[in-house]
Amino acid sequence: MRVLVIEDDEELAETIGVGLRRRSMAVDLAFDGPAGLEKAQLNRYDVIVLDRDLPGLHGDRVCAEVVAGGGEGRILMLTAAAAIGDRVEGLALGADDYLPKPFAFAELAARIQALGRRAHPAVAPVLRHGDLELDVARHRVRRAGRPLDPGPKEFGVLEVLLAAAGRVVSAEELLERVWDDQADPVTTAVKVTVSRLRRRLGDLPVIETVARFGYRIGSDRTAPDRSAPDQTEPDSV
């Protein structure tokens, strides 16, 4: 999932970015209205976290411009104002959710994940292929009932491939969806990450390379269902 955080409090924005990246999200930051609007118009985001009181261009204007431009990303507005009227105004401009400051990071992350699922055609919160299971909310991967511990980028790549349900996903799309704007577009990061992910997943190949086109999750014949019942408690935050 790729997220844009537009927040003029740079320390808060950086803190949010670090926390979301630990949950395998690609995060871009902007610290004023004009910079945030420019990023939102240039890149495709699943969710935009938008502070309402921004310098240079008010958050309401940014929201209205993004919605008018047909952006597919869901908008979560942040504000220090807790009045019902302020929330209603933000939602009326096209925001999808509203969170008053101060807020708990766990709630912010949960709302972002929920909005991300709504940004595309409905995707199950738990993605499965044969004996492979990825739980987005709990940030957990299992194969044949055995817990795996993928790195943030490996988790992100696997999530995109499983959600694609057999569709070929290009390296460019993976770079756009899983990495942020700090990524070098000519890097071999995607190839290296897929290679590490394959090793982590073990025997019986799951990820296929389609020459000149990209990667996809293979047919069910390559991954027989041997999954065990789920008895693990949710991860603590």
For each residue, the residues with C-beta under 8 A, 3 or more apart:
1: 24 25 26 46 47 112 113 116 156 159 177
2: 25 26 27 28 43 44 45 46 176 177 178 180
3: 20 25 26 27 28 45 46 47 48 49 112 116
4: 27 28 29 30 36 39 40 43 45 47 48 49 73
5: 13 16 17 20 27 28 29 30 49
6: 29 30 31 32 33 35 36 39 40 48 49 50 51 54 59 62
7: 10 12 13 16 29 30 31 49 51 78
8: 13 31 32 51 53 54 55
9: 12 13 51
10: 7 13 14 31
11: 14 15
12: 7 9 15 16
13: 5 7 8 9 10 16 17 29 31
14: 10 11 17 18 29
15: 11 12 18 19 105
16: 5 7 12 13 19 20 27 49 105 108
17: 5 13 14 20 21 27 29
18: 14 15 21 22
19: 15 16 22 23 105 109
20: 3 5 16 17 23 25 27 109 112
21: 17 18 24 25 26 27 152 180
22: 18 19 152
23: 19 20 109 113 139 152
24: 1 21 139 152 153 155 156 159 178
25: 1 2 3 20 21 112 156
26: 1 2 3 21 156 177 178 179 180
27: 2 3 4 5 16 17 20 21 180
28: 2 3 4 5 39 43 45 180 181
29: 4 5 6 7 13 14 17
30: 4 5 6 7 35 36 38 39
31: 6 7 8 10 13 35
32: 6 8 35 36 54 55 56 57
33: 6 36 37 54 55 56 57 58 59 61 62
34: 37 38 56 57
35: 6 30 31 32 38 39 56
36: 4 6 30 32 33 39 40 48 50 54 57 62
37: 33 34 40 41 57 61 62 65 66
38: 30 34 35 41 42
39: 4 6 28 30 35 36 42 43 181
40: 4 6 36 37 43 45 48 62 65 66 71 73
41: 37 38 65 66 69 71
42: 38 39
43: 2 4 28 39 40 176 181
44: 2 72 73 176
45: 2 3 4 28 40 48 71 73
46: 1 2 3 73 74 115 116 119 120
47: 1 3 4 73 74 75 76 112 115 116 119
48: 3 4 6 36 40 45 66 71 73 74 75 76
49: 3 4 5 6 7 16 76 78 108 112
50: 6 36 54 59 62 63 75 76 77 78 95
51: 6 7 8 9 54 59 77 78 79
52: 58 59 60 77 78 79 81 86 90
53: 8 58 59 79 80
54: 6 8 32 33 36 50 51 57 58 59 62
55: 8 32 33
56: 32 33 34 35
57: 32 33 34 36 37 54 61 62
58: 33 52 53 54 61 62
59: 6 33 50 51 52 53 54 62 63 77 79 90
60: 52 63 64 89 90 93
61: 33 37 57 58 64 65
62: 6 33 36 37 40 50 54 57 58 59 65 66
63: 50 59 60 66 67 75 77 90 93 94 95
64: 60 61 67 68 93 94
65: 37 40 41 61 62 68 69
66: 37 40 41 48 62 63 69 71 73 75 94
67: 63 64 70 71 75 93 94
68: 64 65
69: 41 65 66
70: 67
71: 40 41 45 48 66 67
72: 44 119 120
73: 4 40 44 45 46 47 48 66 119
74: 46 47 48 96 97 115 116 118 119
75: 47 48 50 63 66 67 94 95 96 97
76: 47 48 49 50 95 96 97 98 99 108 111 112 115
77: 50 51 52 59 63 90 91 95 97 98 99
78: 7 49 50 51 52 99 100 101 103
79: 51 52 53 59 82 86 87 90 98 100 101
80: 53 100 101
81: 52 86 100
82: 79 86 100
83: 86 87
84: 87 88
85: 88 89
86: 52 79 81 82 83 89 90
87: 79 83 84 90 91 98 100
88: 84 85 91 92
89: 60 85 86 92 93
90: 52 59 60 63 77 79 86 87 93 95 98
91: 77 87 88 94 95 96 98
92: 88 89
93: 60 63 64 67 89 90
94: 63 64 66 67 75 91
95: 50 63 75 76 77 90 91 98
96: 74 75 76 91 115 118
97: 74 75 76 77 111 114 115
98: 76 77 79 87 90 91 95
99: 76 77 78 103 107 108 111
100: 78 79 80 81 82 87 103
101: 78 79 80
102:
103: 78 99 100 107 108
104: 107 108
105: 15 16 19 108 109 237
106: 109 110 237
107: 99 103 104 110 111
108: 16 49 76 99 103 104 105 111 112
109: 19 20 23 105 106 112 113 237
110: 106 107 113 114 137
111: 76 97 99 107 108 114 115
112: 1 3 20 25 47 49 76 108 109 115 116
113: 1 23 109 110 116 117 136 137
114: 97 110 111 117 118
115: 46 47 74 76 96 97 111 112 118 119
116: 1 3 46 47 74 112 113 119
117: 113 114 120 122 123 125 136
118: 74 96 114 115
119: 46 47 72 73 74 115 116
120: 46 72 117 123 163
121:
122: 117
123: 117 120 127 163
124: 127 128
125: 117 135 136 137
126: 133 134 135 136
127: 123 124 133 134 136 159 162 163
128: 124 132 133 134 162 227
129: 132 162 206 217 220 223
130: 206 220 222 223 224 225 226
131: 143 144 145 223 224 225 226 227
132: 128 129 141 142 143 162 201 206 223
133: 126 127 128 141 142 143 227 230
134: 126 127 128 140 141 155 158 159 162
135: 125 126 138 139 140 141
136: 113 117 125 126 127 139 159
137: 110 113 125 234
138: 135 234 235
139: 23 24 135 136 155 235
140: 134 135 147 232 235
141: 132 133 134 135 147 148 149 150 155 158
142: 132 133 145 146 147 148 227 228
143: 131 132 133 146 148 201 202
144: 131 226 227 228
145: 131 142 226 227 228 229
146: 142 143
147: 140 141 142 232
148: 141 142 143 200 201
149: 141 200
150: 141 154 155 158 197 200
151: 154 155 193 196
152: 21 22 23 24 155 156
153: 24 156 157 178 179 189 193
154: 150 151 157 158 193 196 197 200
155: 24 134 139 141 150 151 152 158 159
156: 1 24 25 26 152 153 159 160 177 178
157: 153 154 160 161 174 178 190 193 194 197
158: 134 141 150 154 155 161 162 197
159: 1 24 127 134 136 155 156 162 163
160: 156 157 163 164 169 173 174 177 178
161: 157 158 164 169 207 215 216 217
162: 127 128 129 132 134 158 159 165 217
163: 120 123 127 159 160
164: 160 161 167 168 169 216 217
165: 162 217
166: 216 217 219
167: 164 216
168: 164 210 213 214 215 216
169: 160 161 164 173 174 214 215 216
170: 173 174 213 214
171: 174 175 190 191 214 215
172: 175 176
173: 160 169 170 176 177 214
174: 157 160 169 170 171 177 178 179 190 214 215
175: 171 172 178 179 183 185 187 189 190
176: 2 43 44 172 173 179
177: 1 2 26 156 160 173 174
178: 2 24 26 153 156 157 160 174 175 193
179: 26 153 174 175 176 182 183 189
180: 2 21 26 27 28 183
181: 28 39 43
182: 179
183: 175 179 180 187 189
184: 187 189
185: 175
186:
187: 175 183 184 190
188: 191 192
189: 153 175 179 183 184 192 193
190: 157 171 174 175 187 193 194
191: 171 188 194 195
192: 188 189 195 196
193: 151 153 154 157 178 189 190 196 197
194: 157 190 191 197 198 207 209 215
195: 191 192 198 199
196: 151 154 192 193 199 200
197: 150 154 157 158 193 194 200 201 207
198: 194 195 201 205 206 207
199: 195 196 202
200: 148 149 150 154 196 197
201: 132 143 148 197 198 206 207
202: 143 199
203:
204: 222 223 224
205: 198 208 218 222
206: 129 130 132 198 201 217 218 222 223
207: 161 194 197 198 201 215 216 217 218
208: 205 215 216 217 218 222
209: 194 214 215
210: 168 213 214 215 216
211:
212:
213: 168 170 210
214: 168 169 170 171 173 174 209 210
215: 161 168 169 171 174 194 207 208 209 210
216: 161 164 166 167 168 169 207 208 210
217: 129 161 162 164 165 166 206 207 208
218: 205 206 207 208 221 222 223
219: 166 222
220: 129 130 223 224 225
221: 218 224
222: 130 204 205 206 208 218 219
223: 129 130 131 132 204 206 218 220
224: 130 131 204 220 221
225: 130 131 220
226: 130 131 144 145
227: 128 131 133 142 144 145
228: 142 144 145
229: 145
230: 133
231:
232: 140 147
233:
234: 137 138
235: 138 139 140
236:
237: 105 106 109
